[in-house]
Each structure stands twice: as C-alpha cells, then as structure tokens.
Amino acid sequence: MPTILIVEDEPAIADTLIYALETENFQVTHVTTAQAGLDHFSRHSPDFAVLDIGLPDFTGFDLCRKIRSISRVPILFLTARDSEIDQVLGLELGADDYVTKPFSPRTVVARIRAVLRRGQSPSQNDSSLLSHQPDTMTVTCCGNPLELTAHEYKLLAILLGQPGRVFTREQLLEQAWDDPGSAMDRTIDAHIKSLRAKIRRHSEDAANTIQTRRGLGYTLVL
C-alpha cells in the first residue's frame, strides 16, 4: 500500500484528496505546515509527497528543495498558483508534477499513479499500457492496436520517444507536420483530445499518461 504525505493547510482541500486517495487504497498522512511535513518525511520516508506552496511557516518550494537534498521521492505540487513562472520553478526544483486548484481529485490520483509507475523498475513497470512498434508504425494500448490517423501516430510517437519531456505546441507542430505553417496551436489540442479518447477506450490510466502542462505544452508520463 503506497504511503502518501500531504502538506496542505486548507482542511477542506486535504479532506477531499484524502478521501479520493484512501478510496484507491493509498495510506495517507496529512500535516498542515512545511516543518511538520519535513519532520514526518525524515521519520517515515513516504512513497509520495503532495505539497501546497502557500504554507504558514515556509513555502512548499523551500520544502521541496529540502526534500530534494536528501531524497528522490516523487513530489507533486497542488496549489492555487497557476502562473507559468511558478510552474516552471516547481518543476525545476525537482517536482514530478504540478496541479493547480481547483482540481479534480480523480485526476490527481491518476497523476500520482502515473508518477509512481514511472519510478518503478522495468520489471515492475506496467509497460503494456502503451507500446510503440516503430517498424510497423503502430502503437498498442494494453495489447490492443490503436486506430490512429497519421498525425495522431506521429504525435504519440514523439511523446513516447521521450517520456517526461515537456513539448511545446510549436515543437509538436514542427515534428509532426510536414508544413507546420498550415496548422495552428489548437490543432495540437484537438489531436491530443482525440488521442486520449481513443486510448481511454482501452485504459483510463493510459489516457491519463498524456498530461497537459498548463501554459507549457504536453508530456507523456509512464
């Protein structure tokens, strides 16, 4: 049973997330200050940390920095700060994901599962979720071939080629379109939406591995 540490000073938000996580069989500890989170972490070494940024004693950024100095435990920021600068800073400090409030508890749980899967060893990782066969230009989901258009295939192949990397819409257009100038940024959004829908027919978890980095672009987390 994975153990999750939540550092969040708003009880209503914490209670919502705790319920969603415990329903999915996670073991959750909740504290309301950064220092309490650091103390708990040093004693119990949880499997995952969910951090707010605006905490009463010192910031979640500072807490992340302290945790990163001693551990590679996965970290997700859950915060009302939705500026691009804050998101970039959080990721550069070593966070594995960044979710802004208001949020969907189900989405947060799915993202936590995705990050935990990515950190597993190859023998443990459920690589059957999405599998790319470059020779035949096909992608399977849980063993089922996906019926993709040419652009959908190119987009998914790009994301699968570098899991964890954030691609801007412009980068995806340049790599997946023969004439990038003939398409718009929203074209990428539409194709990503279609990809998720096709993948979701076989696996909700697999569909959630294609994640949106608000203001930045898209990444695939396995």
Secondary structure per residue as TSV (DSSP state, phi and psi in degrees):
chain	resnum	aa	ss	phi	psi
A	1	M	-	360.0	111.3
A	2	P	-	-61.5	142.4
A	3	T	E	-103.7	131.8
A	4	I	E	-119.1	130.5
A	5	L	E	-103.1	124.3
A	6	I	E	-110.0	123.3
A	7	V	E	-111.2	100.3
A	8	E	-	-151.2	127.8
A	9	D	S	-94.6	1.3
A	10	E	-	-103.7	107.1
A	11	P	H	-56.7	-39.3
A	12	A	H	-62.9	-42.1
A	13	I	H	-66.5	-45.3
A	14	A	H	-61.5	-43.5
A	15	D	H	-61.3	-40.6
A	16	T	H	-62.1	-44.7
A	17	L	H	-71.4	-39.3
A	18	I	H	-59.5	-44.8
A	19	Y	H	-60.2	-45.2
A	20	A	H	-63.9	-40.4
A	21	L	H	-71.2	-43.7
A	22	E	H	-67.3	-31.1
A	23	T	H	-62.4	-30.4
A	24	E	T	-95.9	18.6
A	25	N	T	71.0	28.5
A	26	F	-	-90.2	149.7
A	27	Q	E	-98.3	120.9
A	28	V	E	-117.3	136.8
A	29	T	E	-120.2	132.7
A	30	H	E	-119.1	130.7
A	31	V	E	-130.3	162.1
A	32	T	S	-110.6	-4.4
A	33	T	S	-129.6	157.1
A	34	A	H	-64.9	-40.3
A	35	Q	H	-64.3	-40.6
A	36	A	H	-63.7	-36.8
A	37	G	H	-65.0	-43.1
A	38	L	H	-65.3	-40.5
A	39	D	H	-63.1	-45.5
A	40	H	H	-63.0	-41.7
A	41	F	H	-61.7	-42.3
A	42	S	H	-68.3	-25.8
A	43	R	H	-90.5	-33.8
A	44	H	H	-120.1	-13.6
A	45	S	-	47.0	69.3
A	46	P	-	-64.5	164.9
A	47	D	S	-81.2	-18.7
A	48	F	E	-157.5	146.2
A	49	A	E	-126.1	131.1
A	50	V	E	-111.4	118.7
A	51	L	E	-118.7	132.4
A	52	D	-	-80.3	159.9
A	53	I	S	-93.8	-45.3
A	54	G	S	-85.5	84.0
A	55	L	-	-104.6	158.5
A	56	P	S	-70.3	-24.7
A	57	D	S	-102.9	-60.4
A	58	F	S	-141.2	165.5
A	59	T	-	-73.9	159.3
A	60	G	H	-62.1	-30.4
A	61	F	H	-60.9	-45.9
A	62	D	H	-65.0	-38.6
A	63	L	H	-64.3	-43.4
A	64	C	H	-59.3	-43.5
A	65	R	H	-61.7	-41.2
A	66	K	H	-66.8	-42.3
A	67	I	H	-64.4	-43.4
A	68	R	H	-63.9	-22.7
A	69	S	T	-72.9	-15.6
A	70	I	T	-127.6	-8.4
A	71	S	-	-156.5	155.7
A	72	R	-	-105.9	22.3
A	73	V	-	-55.0	138.6
A	74	P	-	-61.6	140.2
A	75	I	E	-131.1	135.5
A	76	L	E	-124.9	127.9
A	77	F	E	-85.5	131.8
A	78	L	E	-124.9	104.5
A	79	T	E	-150.8	160.1
A	80	A	S	-82.7	-9.2
A	81	R	-	-78.2	110.0
A	82	D	-	-112.3	14.2
A	83	S	-	-74.2	151.5
A	84	E	H	-61.3	-37.1
A	85	I	H	-61.9	-45.0
A	86	D	H	-63.8	-41.4
A	87	Q	H	-64.1	-45.4
A	88	V	H	-63.0	-42.9
A	89	L	H	-61.2	-45.3
A	90	G	H	-59.3	-43.7
A	91	L	H	-69.7	-37.2
A	92	E	H	-69.7	-26.7
A	93	L	T	-74.1	-11.3
A	94	G	T	116.8	4.8
A	95	A	-	-68.2	149.5
A	96	D	S	-91.7	-19.4
A	97	D	E	-159.3	164.2
A	98	Y	E	-145.6	117.7
A	99	V	E	-123.1	134.2
A	100	T	E	-100.0	151.0
A	101	K	S	-86.8	146.5
A	102	P	S	-70.3	155.6
A	103	F	-	-135.5	163.1
A	104	S	-	-94.8	117.8
A	105	P	H	-54.6	-38.4
A	106	R	H	-62.9	-40.1
A	107	T	H	-66.1	-41.3
A	108	V	H	-62.7	-43.7
A	109	V	H	-60.6	-42.3
A	110	A	H	-63.7	-39.5
A	111	R	H	-68.2	-37.9
A	112	I	H	-62.2	-44.7
A	113	R	H	-60.9	-41.3
A	114	A	H	-63.7	-42.8
A	115	V	H	-66.1	-41.0
A	116	L	H	-63.8	-39.2
A	117	R	H	-63.0	-41.0
A	118	R	H	-62.5	-31.3
A	119	G	T	-84.3	-5.2
A	120	Q	S	-76.9	159.0
A	121	S	-	-70.1	160.3
A	122	P	T	-56.3	-33.4
A	123	S	T	-71.2	-24.3
A	124	Q	T	-94.1	-27.4
A	125	N	S	-68.7	136.0
A	126	D	-	-81.9	76.5
A	127	S	T	-70.3	-7.4
A	128	S	T	-75.4	-8.9
A	129	L	S	-58.5	-57.3
A	130	L	E	-134.3	128.2
A	131	S	E	-133.5	130.1
A	132	H	E	-106.5	129.6
A	133	Q	E	-114.4	91.4
A	134	P	T	-59.6	-35.9
A	135	D	T	-60.7	-38.2
A	136	T	T	-101.1	1.2
A	137	M	T	52.2	51.2
A	138	T	E	-130.8	154.4
A	139	V	E	-128.3	133.4
A	140	T	E	-111.3	148.9
A	141	C	E	-121.2	115.9
A	142	C	T	53.5	37.1
A	143	G	T	86.7	-5.0
A	144	N	E	-102.0	125.4
A	145	P	E	-62.2	137.0
A	146	L	-	-91.5	134.7
A	147	E	-	-88.4	97.6
A	148	L	-	-114.3	146.8
A	149	T	-	-73.1	169.5
A	150	A	H	-59.9	-43.6
A	151	H	H	-71.6	-36.5
A	152	E	H	-61.8	-43.3
A	153	Y	H	-62.7	-45.7
A	154	K	H	-61.7	-42.9
A	155	L	H	-61.5	-47.7
A	156	L	H	-66.8	-37.5
A	157	A	H	-63.6	-39.2
A	158	I	H	-62.0	-47.5
A	159	L	H	-65.4	-41.5
A	160	L	H	-67.8	-27.5
A	161	G	H	-68.7	-26.7
A	162	Q	S	-139.4	72.3
A	163	P	T	-58.0	138.4
A	164	G	T	91.6	-20.5
A	165	R	-	-79.2	137.7
A	166	V	-	-89.9	120.9
A	167	F	B	-102.9	130.8
A	168	T	-	-73.2	163.3
A	169	R	H	-61.0	-38.3
A	170	E	H	-63.1	-40.8
A	171	Q	H	-65.0	-40.2
A	172	L	H	-66.8	-40.1
A	173	L	H	-61.3	-44.5
A	174	E	H	-64.3	-34.9
A	175	Q	H	-89.3	-26.8
A	176	A	H	-103.6	-12.6
A	177	W	-	-115.8	133.5
A	178	D	S	-64.0	-35.0
A	179	D	S	-126.0	85.0
A	180	P	G	-55.3	-29.4
A	181	G	G	-68.7	-14.5
A	182	S	G	-85.2	-7.0
A	183	A	S	-122.1	166.1
A	184	M	-	-117.7	166.4
A	185	D	H	-54.8	-39.4
A	186	R	H	-66.0	-20.6
A	187	T	H	-63.0	-40.1
A	188	I	H	-62.1	-45.7
A	189	D	H	-57.9	-42.7
A	190	A	H	-65.6	-41.0
A	191	H	H	-69.7	-37.2
A	192	I	H	-64.2	-41.5
A	193	K	H	-60.4	-43.3
A	194	S	H	-65.4	-40.9
A	195	L	H	-59.7	-47.9
A	196	R	H	-59.5	-40.7
A	197	A	H	-63.4	-42.6
A	198	K	H	-67.7	-39.4
A	199	I	H	-69.2	-37.6
A	200	R	H	-62.2	-24.7
A	201	R	T	-61.0	-24.7
A	202	H	T	-107.4	-30.5
A	203	S	-	-162.4	120.8
A	204	E	H	-65.0	-40.3
A	205	D	H	-61.4	-43.1
A	206	A	H	-64.5	-40.0
A	207	A	H	-62.1	-35.1
A	208	N	T	-76.9	-7.7
A	209	T	T	-73.3	-20.5
A	210	I	E	-86.3	105.2
A	211	Q	E	-110.5	145.2
A	212	T	E	-92.3	128.2
A	213	R	E	-100.6	101.6
A	214	R	T	-56.0	127.2
A	215	G	T	80.3	-3.5
A	216	L	T	-118.9	-56.6
A	217	G	E	158.1	-137.3
A	218	Y	E	-132.1	150.9
A	219	T	E	-144.0	157.1
A	220	L	E	-115.1	124.5
A	221	V	-	-114.5	114.0
A	222	L	-	-102.7	360.0
